[in-house]
Amino acid sequence: MNISVPNYRHVDEMRPWSDREHRLACVAVTPESPDVMTFTFRPDHSGLWFRYLPGQFVTLELPVGPEPVLRTYTLSSSPSRPYTVAVTVKAQAGSIGTRWMFDHLKPGMVLKAIGPLGDFSYVRHPGRKYFFISAGSGITPMMSMTRDLGDRSPDSDITFVHCARTPDDIIFRAELEAKAREMENLTLGFVVRQAARGQLWSGLRGRIDKAKIALLAPDFLDRTVFCCGPEPFMATVRESLASAGFDMKNYHEETFQPVKPQPPVVVADPSGEAAPTKVTFAMSGKEGACEPGHTLLQAARAAGVRIGAACESGLCGTCKVMKLSGEVEMNHNGGILDDEIDEGYVLACCSRPKGDVEIEA
């Protein structure tokens, strides 16, 4: 019998997985709770390791039909263990991409990925002490950061509060409880909405509120806060912290809710002379017209040029392209960094030409 032995290399003998688009090979599928799965990937060829910040996300191209769809998922893995990456996803009602992953994605399959991207990381917003508070699958960036801190700085002071529907829905519960035994300054708190009759549960019940936050994190005023979960949950956390006098510059949140694409902007033109601008797509060798108030992404679609896009609201950064010439008005929601803007990148979904523009697409 022939046994395949991997070619051992140290990380410094390998190249980082650092381009914008990659191919990932699925190596494992792990159930986490009744409707949550973790999908683990490696590069589709050897000699690469993963470089990213804990809390960042990738966008996966999923072949759900004649046209693939792009879906953004936070990496739940830690960059301190750089040979694989993982996303932990929840099957929401009516989801298309996630349901395809649950039903069809198996070890050995290869997907295209864009990223990693995102600013939601303790590396970008360091603090002396941390308060991670999450609900549902919003736990994933918190898990990435906790795993990373556990490897790099196991004496880190972290209060980690997670809210779930039932005790069985607490993702990563066993691992977190094990980490709390290993990390002296990691304090855990769980809140569930309900527990089944006869199910043992001695923790808090109900929804998160100001009283529960104060009980589980008495010194939250002194901590740097990272929050992720459904918008109503995050709104409650924001309001609770602000009403207690928390310095909101130390509050950071990440949303994973789909956002409706931006509609065209109505351009005021009393003279009636507003005309389309020309957009040149350098890599495709095409030119297109961008109607007044439309975005580069809308112009690309009209010209038959494909630019990957997921949230279409300036949040995920998937549609980032290099602007080669011209000026645009870009109103983004954090999906691009200042140094990337300085380099010439723009987000196609929220950039509207001020005149003729050439982009690398």
PALUM-397751 format. One record per residue (C-alpha): residue in one letter; x, y, z. Coordinates in Angstrom, 3 decimals, padded with zeros to 6 digits, always signed. Layout:
PALUM-397751
{vodo A {X Y Z}}
...
//
This chain:
PALUM-397751
{vodo M {+000.000 +000.000 +000.000}}
{vodo N {+001.331 +003.431 -000.955}}
{vodo I {+001.018 +006.111 +001.712}}
{vodo S {+001.293 +009.763 +000.729}}
{vodo V {+003.709 +011.575 +003.049}}
{vodo P {+003.433 +015.383 +003.041}}
{vodo N {+006.582 +017.340 +002.241}}
{vodo Y {+007.444 +019.023 +005.535}}
{vodo R {+008.359 +022.707 +005.359}}
{vodo H {+008.784 +025.376 +007.979}}
{vodo V {+006.578 +028.444 +007.550}}
{vodo D {+009.563 +030.594 +006.611}}
{vodo E {+010.215 +028.218 +003.705}}
{vodo M {+006.699 +028.759 +002.329}}
{vodo R {+004.918 +031.647 +000.606}}
{vodo P {+001.971 +033.477 +002.217}}
{vodo W {-001.495 +033.152 +000.707}}
{vodo S {-001.731 +036.861 +000.048}}
{vodo D {-003.220 +037.587 -003.387}}
{vodo R {-006.760 +038.885 -003.668}}
{vodo E {-008.245 +035.775 -005.264}}
{vodo H {-007.432 +032.218 -004.265}}
{vodo R {-008.597 +028.648 -004.615}}
{vodo L {-009.379 +026.748 -001.448}}
{vodo A {-009.685 +022.980 -001.108}}
{vodo C {-012.135 +021.752 +001.515}}
{vodo V {-010.497 +019.280 +003.925}}
{vodo A {-013.128 +018.852 +006.663}}
{vodo V {-016.795 +019.472 +007.477}}
{vodo T {-017.615 +019.573 +011.202}}
{vodo P {-021.105 +019.909 +012.749}}
{vodo E {-021.090 +022.447 +015.598}}
{vodo S {-024.779 +022.640 +016.578}}
{vodo P {-028.119 +021.622 +015.010}}
{vodo D {-027.871 +024.209 +012.209}}
{vodo V {-024.198 +025.243 +012.251}}
{vodo M {-021.249 +023.731 +010.361}}
{vodo T {-017.530 +024.484 +010.239}}
{vodo F {-015.840 +024.094 +006.845}}
{vodo T {-012.046 +023.847 +006.936}}
{vodo F {-009.857 +024.603 +003.915}}
{vodo R {-006.250 +024.450 +002.801}}
{vodo P {-004.670 +026.074 -000.280}}
{vodo D {-005.362 +024.075 -003.419}}
{vodo H {-001.620 +023.592 -003.941}}
{vodo S {+001.275 +023.107 -001.562}}
{vodo G {+003.860 +025.581 -000.342}}
{vodo L {+001.459 +028.256 +000.949}}
{vodo W {+000.414 +029.389 +004.405}}
{vodo F {-002.438 +031.687 +005.432}}
{vodo R {-001.750 +035.268 +006.516}}
{vodo Y {-004.686 +037.278 +007.866}}
{vodo L {-005.873 +039.121 +010.961}}
{vodo P {-008.072 +037.385 +013.549}}
{vodo G {-011.646 +038.548 +012.935}}
{vodo Q {-011.294 +039.097 +009.179}}
{vodo F {-013.555 +037.514 +006.564}}
{vodo V {-013.362 +035.932 +003.120}}
{vodo T {-015.862 +035.891 +000.274}}
{vodo L {-016.538 +032.483 -001.264}}
{vodo E {-017.756 +031.916 -004.815}}
{vodo L {-020.390 +029.188 -004.549}}
{vodo P {-021.582 +027.298 -007.685}}
{vodo V {-025.250 +027.197 -006.765}}
{vodo G {-026.578 +027.433 -010.328}}
{vodo P {-025.792 +028.687 -013.837}}
{vodo E {-024.283 +031.805 -012.249}}
{vodo P {-022.220 +031.453 -009.043}}
{vodo V {-023.091 +033.552 -006.004}}
{vodo L {-020.674 +035.348 -003.692}}
{vodo R {-021.168 +035.023 +000.049}}
{vodo T {-019.059 +036.562 +002.796}}
{vodo Y {-018.095 +034.584 +005.912}}
{vodo T {-015.915 +035.440 +008.887}}
{vodo L {-012.919 +033.193 +009.462}}
{vodo S {-013.402 +031.368 +012.758}}
{vodo S {-009.878 +029.946 +012.618}}
{vodo S {-006.776 +031.629 +014.030}}
{vodo P {-003.834 +032.962 +011.977}}
{vodo S {-001.581 +031.601 +014.726}}
{vodo R {-002.255 +028.186 +013.132}}
{vodo P {-001.560 +029.121 +009.516}}
{vodo Y {-001.851 +025.873 +007.558}}
{vodo T {-005.661 +025.850 +007.257}}
{vodo V {-008.525 +028.326 +007.510}}
{vodo A {-012.111 +027.686 +008.564}}
{vodo V {-015.498 +029.355 +008.299}}
{vodo T {-018.336 +028.496 +010.655}}
{vodo V {-021.728 +029.149 +009.097}}
{vodo K {-025.354 +028.956 +010.163}}
{vodo A {-028.142 +027.833 +007.838}}
{vodo Q {-030.586 +030.724 +007.881}}
{vodo A {-034.144 +030.360 +006.604}}
{vodo G {-034.174 +031.021 +002.880}}
{vodo S {-030.376 +031.109 +002.559}}
{vodo I {-029.070 +030.039 -000.841}}
{vodo G {-025.295 +029.936 -000.522}}
{vodo T {-025.125 +028.509 +002.988}}
{vodo R {-027.723 +025.843 +002.197}}
{vodo W {-025.655 +024.819 -000.843}}
{vodo M {-022.615 +024.445 +001.421}}
{vodo F {-024.557 +022.282 +003.886}}
{vodo D {-025.938 +020.046 +001.148}}
{vodo H {-023.056 +019.843 -001.327}}
{vodo L {-019.668 +021.055 -000.015}}
{vodo K {-017.519 +018.034 +000.811}}
{vodo P {-013.807 +017.372 +001.444}}
{vodo G {-011.876 +017.479 -001.815}}
{vodo M {-014.023 +020.156 -003.472}}
{vodo V {-012.330 +023.422 -004.511}}
{vodo L {-013.841 +026.923 -004.279}}
{vodo K {-012.679 +030.363 -005.336}}
{vodo A {-012.189 +032.851 -002.499}}
{vodo I {-011.549 +036.582 -002.244}}
{vodo G {-009.863 +038.092 +000.765}}
{vodo P {-009.074 +038.145 +003.560}}
{vodo L {-010.581 +041.545 +004.294}}
{vodo G {-012.020 +043.484 +007.215}}
{vodo D {-011.079 +045.851 +010.020}}
{vodo F {-012.874 +044.057 +012.878}}
{vodo S {-009.867 +042.782 +014.820}}
{vodo Y {-008.113 +043.442 +018.107}}
{vodo V {-004.993 +043.944 +015.985}}
{vodo R {-006.584 +047.050 +014.427}}
{vodo H {-008.139 +048.186 +017.731}}
{vodo P {-005.884 +046.988 +020.568}}
{vodo G {-006.919 +047.323 +024.204}}
{vodo R {-005.582 +046.537 +027.651}}
{vodo K {-008.628 +044.388 +028.436}}
{vodo Y {-011.288 +043.024 +026.075}}
{vodo F {-015.024 +042.420 +026.233}}
{vodo F {-016.245 +040.136 +023.440}}
{vodo I {-020.041 +039.974 +023.217}}
{vodo S {-021.844 +038.051 +020.499}}
{vodo A {-025.074 +036.308 +019.527}}
{vodo G {-025.718 +033.409 +017.159}}
{vodo S {-023.116 +032.993 +014.445}}
{vodo G {-021.705 +036.389 +015.432}}
{vodo I {-019.448 +034.350 +017.689}}
{vodo T {-017.121 +033.510 +014.793}}
{vodo P {-014.846 +036.615 +014.802}}
{vodo M {-014.729 +036.469 +018.618}}
{vodo M {-013.624 +032.844 +018.412}}
{vodo S {-010.904 +033.718 +015.913}}
{vodo M {-009.586 +036.474 +018.192}}
{vodo T {-009.811 +034.332 +021.337}}
{vodo R {-007.991 +031.436 +019.675}}
{vodo D {-005.302 +033.815 +018.431}}
{vodo L {-004.834 +035.511 +021.810}}
{vodo G {-004.779 +032.103 +023.489}}
{vodo D {-001.816 +031.109 +021.324}}
{vodo R {+000.052 +034.426 +021.248}}
{vodo S {-000.764 +035.935 +024.638}}
{vodo P {-002.499 +033.395 +026.909}}
{vodo D {-002.548 +035.803 +029.863}}
{vodo S {-004.836 +038.224 +027.956}}
{vodo D {-007.725 +039.624 +030.003}}
{vodo I {-010.927 +038.701 +028.126}}
{vodo T {-014.552 +038.674 +029.199}}
{vodo F {-016.456 +036.638 +026.619}}
{vodo V {-020.278 +036.757 +026.657}}
{vodo H {-022.333 +034.817 +024.128}}
{vodo C {-026.103 +034.737 +023.653}}
{vodo A {-027.960 +031.826 +022.061}}
{vodo R {-031.453 +030.468 +021.623}}
{vodo T {-030.921 +027.363 +023.781}}
{vodo P {-027.944 +025.690 +025.525}}
{vodo D {-027.592 +023.344 +022.537}}
{vodo D {-027.176 +026.368 +020.236}}
{vodo I {-024.069 +027.701 +022.009}}
{vodo I {-021.429 +027.319 +019.294}}
{vodo F {-017.940 +026.301 +020.485}}
{vodo R {-019.149 +025.900 +024.076}}
{vodo A {-016.886 +022.937 +024.917}}
{vodo E {-013.806 +024.597 +023.410}}
{vodo L {-014.483 +027.883 +025.187}}
{vodo E {-014.907 +026.125 +028.523}}
{vodo A {-011.631 +024.292 +027.930}}
{vodo K {-009.910 +027.576 +027.061}}
{vodo A {-011.249 +029.164 +030.238}}
{vodo R {-009.473 +026.431 +032.201}}
{vodo E {-006.240 +027.108 +030.294}}
{vodo M {-006.390 +030.922 +030.205}}
{vodo E {-006.435 +032.340 +033.723}}
{vodo N {-007.921 +035.691 +032.693}}
{vodo L {-010.621 +034.418 +030.327}}
{vodo T {-014.076 +034.813 +031.895}}
{vodo L {-017.092 +033.252 +030.175}}
{vodo G {-020.767 +034.149 +030.350}}
{vodo F {-023.625 +032.517 +028.449}}
{vodo V {-027.200 +033.773 +028.082}}
{vodo V {-029.932 +031.614 +026.546}}
{vodo R {-033.447 +032.617 +025.657}}
{vodo Q {-034.928 +029.344 +026.817}}
{vodo A {-034.018 +025.858 +028.004}}
{vodo A {-036.082 +022.755 +027.317}}
{vodo R {-037.996 +021.256 +030.178}}
{vodo G {-035.681 +018.961 +032.075}}
{vodo Q {-032.570 +020.430 +030.416}}
{vodo L {-029.922 +021.346 +032.968}}
{vodo W {-029.067 +025.039 +032.757}}
{vodo S {-027.836 +027.154 +035.637}}
{vodo G {-026.892 +030.227 +033.607}}
{vodo L {-028.818 +033.367 +032.706}}
{vodo R {-031.990 +033.278 +030.628}}
{vodo G {-033.756 +035.878 +028.513}}
{vodo R {-032.375 +038.538 +026.202}}
{vodo I {-029.278 +040.631 +026.695}}
{vodo D {-029.823 +043.910 +028.537}}
{vodo K {-027.945 +046.465 +030.593}}
{vodo A {-028.351 +044.505 +033.841}}
{vodo K {-026.968 +041.278 +032.347}}
{vodo I {-024.010 +043.116 +030.823}}
{vodo A {-023.174 +044.679 +034.206}}
{vodo L {-023.519 +041.306 +035.927}}
{vodo L {-021.339 +039.366 +033.457}}
{vodo A {-018.780 +042.131 +032.841}}
{vodo P {-018.775 +044.404 +035.911}}
{vodo D {-015.750 +046.369 +034.663}}
{vodo F {-016.989 +046.804 +031.071}}
{vodo L {-016.343 +050.556 +031.276}}
{vodo D {-012.607 +049.787 +031.333}}
{vodo R {-012.639 +047.335 +028.423}}
{vodo T {-012.360 +047.521 +024.646}}
{vodo V {-015.603 +046.056 +023.307}}
{vodo F {-016.112 +043.930 +020.210}}
{vodo C {-019.732 +043.101 +019.369}}
{vodo C {-021.203 +040.935 +016.616}}
{vodo G {-024.687 +039.537 +016.047}}
{vodo P {-028.083 +040.447 +014.622}}
{vodo E {-028.746 +044.184 +014.408}}
{vodo P {-031.392 +044.293 +017.211}}
{vodo F {-028.918 +042.558 +019.520}}
{vodo M {-026.122 +044.986 +018.659}}
{vodo A {-028.467 +047.961 +019.050}}
{vodo T {-029.311 +046.799 +022.584}}
{vodo V {-025.629 +046.445 +023.434}}
{vodo R {-024.818 +049.895 +022.010}}
{vodo E {-027.647 +051.557 +023.896}}
{vodo S {-026.770 +049.764 +027.142}}
{vodo L {-023.127 +050.803 +026.964}}
{vodo A {-023.840 +054.392 +025.932}}
{vodo S {-026.432 +054.914 +028.691}}
{vodo A {-023.882 +053.684 +031.247}}
{vodo G {-021.346 +056.299 +030.162}}
{vodo F {-019.117 +053.946 +028.152}}
{vodo D {-016.588 +055.697 +025.883}}
{vodo M {-017.983 +054.577 +022.504}}
{vodo K {-014.695 +055.133 +020.708}}
{vodo N {-013.699 +051.849 +022.372}}
{vodo Y {-016.737 +050.054 +020.891}}
{vodo H {-016.401 +048.089 +017.641}}
{vodo E {-019.031 +046.032 +015.862}}
{vodo E {-019.320 +043.761 +012.847}}
{vodo T {-022.565 +043.081 +011.054}}
{vodo F {-023.228 +039.935 +009.041}}
{vodo Q {-026.754 +040.816 +007.930}}
{vodo P {-027.294 +041.143 +004.169}}
{vodo V {-027.668 +044.739 +003.052}}
{vodo K {-029.784 +045.887 +000.117}}
{vodo P {-027.729 +047.184 -002.815}}
{vodo Q {-027.492 +050.942 -003.112}}
{vodo P {-030.046 +052.406 -005.535}}
{vodo P {-028.964 +054.943 -008.130}}
{vodo V {-028.636 +058.483 -006.809}}
{vodo V {-030.978 +061.023 -008.328}}
{vodo V {-028.802 +063.694 -009.892}}
{vodo A {-030.156 +067.236 -009.739}}
{vodo D {-029.782 +068.687 -013.211}}
{vodo P {-032.011 +071.738 -013.844}}
{vodo S {-030.471 +072.212 -017.300}}
{vodo G {-031.328 +068.668 -018.341}}
{vodo E {-027.822 +068.269 -019.762}}
{vodo A {-026.470 +065.541 -017.478}}
{vodo A {-024.853 +062.906 -019.659}}
{vodo P {-023.399 +059.461 -019.070}}
{vodo T {-019.687 +059.217 -018.332}}
{vodo K {-017.320 +056.763 -020.011}}
{vodo V {-015.894 +053.872 -017.984}}
{vodo T {-012.959 +051.945 -019.442}}
{vodo F {-012.380 +048.417 -018.158}}
{vodo A {-008.657 +047.900 -018.781}}
{vodo M {-008.368 +044.149 -018.181}}
{vodo S {-011.515 +043.293 -020.146}}
{vodo G {-010.698 +045.627 -023.032}}
{vodo K {-014.207 +047.065 -022.903}}
{vodo E {-015.790 +050.483 -022.549}}
{vodo G {-019.175 +051.296 -021.079}}
{vodo A {-021.395 +054.212 -020.220}}
{vodo C {-022.222 +055.041 -016.616}}
{vodo E {-025.557 +056.775 -016.307}}
{vodo P {-025.758 +059.801 -013.956}}
{vodo G {-026.074 +058.614 -010.354}}
{vodo H {-025.076 +055.022 -011.138}}
{vodo T {-022.092 +053.201 -009.646}}
{vodo L {-019.073 +051.614 -011.309}}
{vodo L {-020.567 +048.219 -010.462}}
{vodo Q {-023.803 +049.052 -012.269}}
{vodo A {-021.819 +050.326 -015.254}}
{vodo A {-019.736 +047.129 -015.301}}
{vodo R {-022.834 +044.949 -015.355}}
{vodo A {-024.357 +046.977 -018.161}}
{vodo A {-021.136 +046.515 -020.165}}
{vodo G {-020.968 +042.775 -019.505}}
{vodo V {-017.916 +043.036 -017.225}}
{vodo R {-018.028 +040.872 -014.128}}
{vodo I {-016.821 +042.420 -010.871}}
{vodo G {-017.285 +040.209 -007.834}}
{vodo A {-019.666 +041.745 -005.302}}
{vodo A {-021.393 +040.426 -002.191}}
{vodo C {-022.957 +043.045 +000.109}}
{vodo E {-023.155 +045.846 -002.510}}
{vodo S {-023.208 +048.463 +000.238}}
{vodo G {-019.533 +049.301 +000.729}}
{vodo L {-019.196 +046.953 +003.688}}
{vodo C {-017.510 +043.705 +002.645}}
{vodo G {-014.837 +045.020 +000.257}}
{vodo T {-015.319 +042.222 -002.277}}
{vodo C {-015.728 +044.625 -005.217}}
{vodo K {-012.465 +046.465 -004.572}}
{vodo V {-010.780 +047.460 -007.855}}
{vodo M {-007.827 +049.635 -008.819}}
{vodo K {-008.776 +053.002 -010.316}}
{vodo L {-006.245 +053.805 -013.025}}
{vodo S {-007.492 +057.282 -013.910}}
{vodo G {-010.359 +059.678 -013.292}}
{vodo E {-012.238 +060.725 -010.165}}
{vodo V {-015.103 +059.096 -008.288}}
{vodo E {-017.311 +059.896 -005.326}}
{vodo M {-017.102 +056.933 -002.943}}
{vodo N {-019.400 +056.573 +000.071}}
{vodo H {-018.409 +053.313 +001.739}}
{vodo N {-019.258 +051.647 +005.054}}
{vodo G {-015.813 +050.515 +006.141}}
{vodo G {-015.087 +047.969 +003.418}}
{vodo I {-011.849 +049.654 +002.358}}
{vodo L {-008.888 +050.981 +004.341}}
{vodo D {-007.395 +054.459 +004.042}}
{vodo D {-004.057 +053.106 +002.822}}
{vodo E {-005.874 +051.142 +000.098}}
{vodo I {-007.642 +054.336 -001.003}}
{vodo D {-004.264 +056.085 -001.071}}
{vodo E {-002.955 +053.321 -003.354}}
{vodo G {-005.825 +054.015 -005.776}}
{vodo Y {-008.345 +051.317 -004.908}}
{vodo V {-012.101 +052.008 -004.870}}
{vodo L {-015.185 +049.946 -004.103}}
{vodo A {-017.141 +049.579 -007.331}}
{vodo C {-020.494 +049.165 -005.565}}
{vodo C {-020.424 +052.605 -003.947}}
{vodo S {-018.239 +054.675 -006.304}}
{vodo R {-019.902 +057.055 -008.747}}
{vodo P {-017.799 +058.619 -011.522}}
{vodo K {-017.322 +062.378 -011.591}}
{vodo G {-016.128 +062.111 -015.193}}
{vodo D {-014.495 +059.545 -017.436}}
{vodo V {-012.866 +056.768 -015.402}}
{vodo E {-010.590 +053.815 -016.135}}
{vodo I {-010.483 +050.863 -013.750}}
{vodo E {-008.598 +047.582 -013.644}}
{vodo A {-011.439 +045.157 -014.334}}
//
